[in-house]
Amino acid sequence: MTQYLDFEKPLAEIEGMAEELRAKARANTEMDVSDEAAALDAKAAALLGDLYRNLSPWRKCQVARHPERPHCKDYVEALFTDFTPLAGDRAFADDLAVTGGLARFQDCPVMVIGHEKGSDTKSRLAHNFGMARPEGYRKAVRLMDMAGRFGLPVVTLIDTTGAYPGKGAEERGQSEAIARSTEMCLKIGVPLVSVIIGEGGSGGAVAFATANRLAMLEHSVYSVISPEGCASILWKDSEKMREAAEALRLTAQDLQKLGVVDRVIPEPKGGAHRDTGATIAAVGKALARMLKDLDGMSAETLVKDRRQKFLDMGSQGLAA
């Protein structure tokens, strides 16, 4: 059953009416509702196009958080073969909010690392809703270091509201772990490509997204803080999240203008959750193109390219 966002309520009513007609027809085989149902389908398709044609930044946040949006696990299963998960940070524990391991992408050996939010209540609790603890970032450091030593390209898939802010995480060095992960991204001498598939929240995302090439899905978001958190700080009112979302310039389109993002990956009409297969295929094509751009570069050139990207960041949009 489709889960509808707040701004999709008119669409839910129309699609609900079409489904109700079809249900009546299934119960009464003599009833022909094909014309009425087709008319409702056409109306729903037109409304869906209108709703998603010019989404506001806040609505993009809502779409990026949609519970049916494909998650890291879905991309790994569809795009990678021979995936061998690697667990633990060799210091404290294994953090299920971060998944990673050796795999093949289009028959090329790679290291894939990503945030996993989970798809139902049980798995979301197990994966801590994609909010990594220090051991998650230390696991990522270990895997990136391994990739560097064996000359394997690194692919990261980002989908997190941010690093876990709990007391235990802070006691175990959350900020230091994030910094070490960001540092490892900057210094490894292999291609590093990243895609923000949902939310890219704060340092918890930067620790994976400090890459040679960064792509975002069309309705994903990437920001230093959530709109609600920003509104609470600036206006002492989390209900001003719409204004905060506008001010943060967190959409893929804004970030491409600023030079933060290299590529925006189109989503199916209605968002990634409406056609997960098409979305995953589009991400696969983007990954292939980004890896091809970096093919043949020396370790020294890759590191210089990555560092220069971040030194130049934001200069393209300063006059905007």
Secondary structure, 3 states (H helix, E strand, C coil): CCCCCHHHHHHHHHHHHHHHHHHHHHHCCCCCCHHHHHHHHHHHHHHHHHHHHCCCHHHHHHHHCCCCCCCHHHHHHHHEEEEEECCCCCCCCCCCCEEEEEEEECCEEEEEEEECCCCCHHHHHHCHHHCCCHHHHHHHHHHHHHHHHHCCCEEEEEEECCCCCCHHHHHCCHHHHHHHHHHHHHHCCCCEEEEEEEEEEHHHHHHHHCCCEEEEECCCEEECCCHHHHHHHHCCCHHHHHHHHHHHCCEHHHHHHCCCCCEEECCCCCCHHHCHHHHHHHHHHHHHHHHHHHCCCCHHHHHHHHHHHHHHCCHHHCCC
